[in-house]
Amino acid sequence: SDIDGLYDADPRSNPDAAHLPLVEALTPEVMAMAGAANATASVGTGGMRTKLEAARIARSAGCATVIASGLTDRPLAAVLDGARATLIPAPDGPMAAWKSWIAGSVDPAGRLVIDDGALAALRAGKSLLPSGIQRVEGRFDRGDSVRIVTPDGVQAGVGLAAFPAEEMTLIMGRQTGEIEGLVGYRGPQVAIHRDDLVLEGGA
């Protein structure tokens, strides 16, 4: 980059901009910083947001990223010697890497509109049950990524569908005990398992 990492405002125009030496999660708030305050950090292959998108992909592969100035000689050696930079660490453990991959490197194929009760359950760490789904949108297969959306259209998260769109439509709004009779076979008891689901903000 042509600046020494990520800031919470544009350091070229705001002397009070704070440097962020560590970014533990690529939340929407962090991505918004890159899209505005740091958008012109453009040495190399694009602006700061492009660099954070690359960091998201790196995290999905279990790798850390360092954003540092490329205007100095031997920038990697400079970072090792203590030069200012921003570290985006790799996720901790295989489950964190799996969820990072779901969140950052998969293009969702459809949408599930859920009710408020389902959203509260997801935020409490539960799986998404068919009873909490109000509407199924798009065409997707079992295992495809889908967006999870609130009734007012706000994206709540993303996850891997346990059923294809046609079967998800059959079971939406129904109880878990009804799934087998509706789809004709004994399959998953949830629409999206909590291990295959990532909420906005990294939950």
DAMOGI-V945277 format. One line per field, one symbol per residue. phi: phi as a letter, one per 30 degrees, with the letter a starting at -180 (. if undefined). psi: psi as a letter, one per 20 degrees, with the letter a starting at -180 (. if undefined). burial: 1 if it has 9 or more other ideal C-beta (glycine too) atoms within 8 Angstrom, else 0. A space follows every 50 residues. Layout:
phi = ???
psi = ???
burial = ???
//
This chain:
phi = .cbckcbdadddcbdcecdcdbbdbddeddddeddcdcdcdbdjckdddd ddddddddddcicdbbcbdcdcdhdddddddjddacccddddiddddddd dedcbbcecabcdccdddddddddjcddcedcccacbjcbcejddbdcbd eciddclbacddbdedddddcdicdedceeddciadbecbdbdddcbbde jjd
psi = rjrlapriroihioijppqnhpohpmrhgghhghifhjhjnjpcjaahhh hhhhhggghhjkqrqporpjiqqmhghgghjjqprppnrqqorhgggghh gghijpopiaqoprrhggghgghjjrroqhhiphqpqrpqrpiqpqqpqr hjjpphaqrppiqrgghhhhipjrqhiigghhijrobqjqgpqhikppqp jj.
burial = 10111110111001001011001001100110110011101000001111 11011111110001111111000010011000101111011000011111 11110001111111100110110000111111110101010001111111 00001111111111101101110101011101100010011111011111 010
//
